[in-house]
């Protein structure tokens, strides 16, 4: 009897399993998941052959084994969003003077895009393809200010990946990161676009990052972020991590921003950027109120204009609010600065500015950006509850004391510690040019302009390095 019952039980189990499998095969939700998984597989199969594994040997520098130094410190520092300082750092890289990263082929002759920090200090670069072929590579050009690099291998009829448009990305859209995390070659991870236009991260000089939760780990640097059409929309660059691994916050350089830089680098050219010659700062609500603008006005505030610059020649003035660039709305400081830089020197651009409540159109022929671009962006002004500053006429003696070339007008000679003036970054030696929009040349002008202010006043101050606006609030 037992064998018969056992046989019946096994037969029933097999039949039940078949029914269960059949039920799942007919379940529309399960079929939808299978279809989605098949789509991911097709995208991965299309892209992976063009993604390369980059190995770097260095001289005089000991990089991380995964192509990164300690990521949190390298890209964000202990100051990132108030992140605490980390414990003991990782020990020496186990590969000695070697590093690893990723890249992707953009033309059949062997031009490869990657990150600058993957190949910087390289004495020897080796590229490995998915089919096992290995090539020696040379650097065609690098741009540390965006962390982009272009390298080249001597190949023929190599697999490539098409380049898409990052400007068409939507938050929540599926994307795939392809690369070599932790040295595990040609891996893929899938996630969504978490945000676009991320800036102020302290990773590079020019930032407009795509944020994604597709897992990006050390070794993914330089690899592509692709959309579901198998097109590159970003170059994976950095992660936010307290552990060295992915925490669901990765950053990629948008390909629209990278494309003109890549074109210059692959031709062996130095990257040239457009330059207006202005100090810009966010248009805070208090500035809008002081300048008689609507509270919802969008744009950037011109804090200062460099002498003989492109902006000065076109008639841009301190206190102008730039609301349009080539017919497009100006949203914030970072995007405005990036767009001007990408336009390149010698290009005529149209600026829409608000001045004294009137809209003006100015045509500017851009200069070439010199030196360190970070010096051209003013820090946002900070407010407080009282003034706490002493202003005096700028005499020759005070000009010598504060190493100022000009005389006349007013100069700050004292700032009370902890006062709103101190909190706003005012220092002795700064000349006061305007209060609100009114020029102030005498103490009487200054006192009258301060008295006219309601809850806050806006000052424009300058020294030999430039000018900016600050806001001071009354108690």
Secondary structure as GFF3:
##gff-version 3
##sequence-region A 1 475
A	DSSP	alpha_helix	2	25	.	.	.	ID=ss1
A	DSSP	alpha_helix	28	48	.	.	.	ID=ss2
A	DSSP	beta_strand	51	58	.	.	.	ID=ss3
A	DSSP	alpha_helix	71	71	.	.	.	ID=ss4
A	DSSP	pi_helix	72	76	.	.	.	ID=ss5
A	DSSP	three_ten_helix	80	82	.	.	.	ID=ss6
A	DSSP	beta_strand	98	105	.	.	.	ID=ss7
A	DSSP	beta_strand	111	114	.	.	.	ID=ss8
A	DSSP	alpha_helix	116	119	.	.	.	ID=ss9
A	DSSP	beta_strand	122	128	.	.	.	ID=ss10
A	DSSP	beta_strand	134	143	.	.	.	ID=ss11
A	DSSP	beta_strand	148	153	.	.	.	ID=ss12
A	DSSP	three_ten_helix	166	168	.	.	.	ID=ss13
A	DSSP	beta_strand	174	179	.	.	.	ID=ss14
A	DSSP	three_ten_helix	181	183	.	.	.	ID=ss15
A	DSSP	beta_strand	187	198	.	.	.	ID=ss16
A	DSSP	beta_strand	209	212	.	.	.	ID=ss17
A	DSSP	beta_strand	224	226	.	.	.	ID=ss18
A	DSSP	beta_strand	232	239	.	.	.	ID=ss19
A	DSSP	beta_strand	250	254	.	.	.	ID=ss20
A	DSSP	alpha_helix	255	266	.	.	.	ID=ss21
A	DSSP	beta_strand	274	275	.	.	.	ID=ss22
A	DSSP	beta_strand	278	282	.	.	.	ID=ss23
A	DSSP	alpha_helix	285	290	.	.	.	ID=ss24
A	DSSP	beta_strand	300	305	.	.	.	ID=ss25
A	DSSP	alpha_helix	310	314	.	.	.	ID=ss26
A	DSSP	beta_strand	321	325	.	.	.	ID=ss27
A	DSSP	beta_strand	328	329	.	.	.	ID=ss28
A	DSSP	alpha_helix	333	343	.	.	.	ID=ss29
A	DSSP	beta_strand	348	355	.	.	.	ID=ss30
A	DSSP	beta_strand	358	365	.	.	.	ID=ss31
A	DSSP	beta_strand	367	368	.	.	.	ID=ss32
A	DSSP	three_ten_helix	373	376	.	.	.	ID=ss33
A	DSSP	beta_strand	389	393	.	.	.	ID=ss34
A	DSSP	alpha_helix	396	401	.	.	.	ID=ss35
A	DSSP	beta_strand	410	415	.	.	.	ID=ss36
A	DSSP	alpha_helix	420	423	.	.	.	ID=ss37
A	DSSP	beta_strand	431	435	.	.	.	ID=ss38
A	DSSP	beta_strand	438	439	.	.	.	ID=ss39
A	DSSP	alpha_helix	443	452	.	.	.	ID=ss40
A	DSSP	beta_strand	456	463	.	.	.	ID=ss41
A	DSSP	beta_strand	466	473	.	.	.	ID=ss42
###
